[in-house]
Amino acid sequence: MISLKRNTKGELVEAKGRRVRKKSIYEPYQTEEFRLSRGKFEDFLSCARCFYLDRVCGLAAPGTPGWALNSLTDDLLKKEFDICRDQAIPHRLFEKFDLEDIVPFKHANIDRWRDSLRHGLEFRIQGSGILLTGGIDDLWFNQKSDEVIVLDYKSQASPYPVRTRPYLDGTYHQSYKRQLEFYAFLLTKMEFKVAPVGYFYVCNADKHASGFYGQMNFEETIVPYRLDITWIPSKIIEMLSVLNGKKPPESNQACENCAYSRERSLMESE
């Protein structure tokens, strides 16, 4: 897909290909605060070279359109869970999935933590200026164990019913699991007692409906996932090494962005 640069009014403007905001470009070994989101950490895991060119060199990758319907589903679920949070009661789906002891987590900072653009969960890496951040969808609370539970809302349209093992084993769901674990890691560093099991609240649209008729029906499923955050500290050390390096690292051989850039350069030089 070819992406065209537009301003806030929707007008076409010149695409520079480089970032202009100084705060979005990292200076090796800087001590000034530098925010690094969960999404950028995932970029590092996917291709360290693209990550370096973005965060250190300021190369701006082409934009992608937003997921308006998915975002709307998330917003509506947040409103629904906020009602339960205010009343300190379990959500309507909890009994079906044997989660009667769980309620939405009530905390003064819940809205701040859900604000992925400006705040989110935050943890500063010791000895650096890097502030790891992650904007959550929500948090739940186990009233028996006094543990905070990480979760994420997911919307999809699959002809197959959602089942725990196939869902967790899906190729494109591996990043979902890393996402939950990253949130759990941040919460642990923020000194919260975090439950060992997180959840995906999956809304699967019915593709077998006879027609649209102005509405879509969803099957709602809560998928449990046993978290493992032990791999994250070593990856953070690797990431710091890349950020503070003098040149870009090798690319992931499966990275399509790198392949496109390489082949385009070759074609243009012929």
Phi, psi and omega in degrees: 000134178270125183258131178252136182283130178229154175273186184293343178269000181085008181274141178293133178227166181293130176273119184276329182084358179226152178284145181249340180280121182300326183293344181266001180243127184270132172264123182312132178066018180293147178257345176293145183304132177226114183281133180229112187281168175301322179296321179290326175297320177295323175301317178301316180295329182281311179206107183297329181292312178299320178300314181296313181298327178286300190282326184263316183271344177080021178287125182265116179287153177305145181284165176233149180292154178284167180253081189299317181293319177297318180296322179295318177302315179300314182297318181292322177295321178299319178297318181295316180289331178294327176296315177295324180296315180297327182266357181055046181235155177294153176290156183301336184268349188295320181298321181299329183250025175056046180240037186297336182273004185252140175225160173301140184287126180260117181208146183298336184259011186301318180291325177297317181292335179274355180270089186290334183282324185248334185223263186081181170296145185221138175211125180270128180289125183301136178080010180218175176263004187280126177251109177284134182228156178203118179274112184277161169278317180188173173225144174248174184219128177272113185288340179277317184263353184058038181251142174275139184244129177270146178206167176213141177276137177227133178245141180204175176220086181246142178287351183256144177295150181282121176235143190306302186295310177300324181295313182290332181276351182303137183306314184273006178259358179295324178291332176299317182294319177297325179299310179299318181294325177296316177299316180298321178299313180299316180298321178297317179292336176273009173070033171266149174275112189255133178295145181288346180242128174254180184219151167250126175264101189260124176253109185253114182292143181282108180274356182261007180297151183288343179181177182279303178052034175078012179203158173236139178259141182237142168267128182257128182225138175256117184255119178279149178216123179282121188279150173221109182255006185293336182280344189290315182304319181293325178289328176294320177298316177298319180297317178299320179297320178293313181300324183267005180285162182272345180211161181296142176285176177295151180275160171288126184298342178268001184286117180287330177298314180294319180297317179298313181298317181295312182291325178295317179299319179296318181294320183287340180270352180288000000 
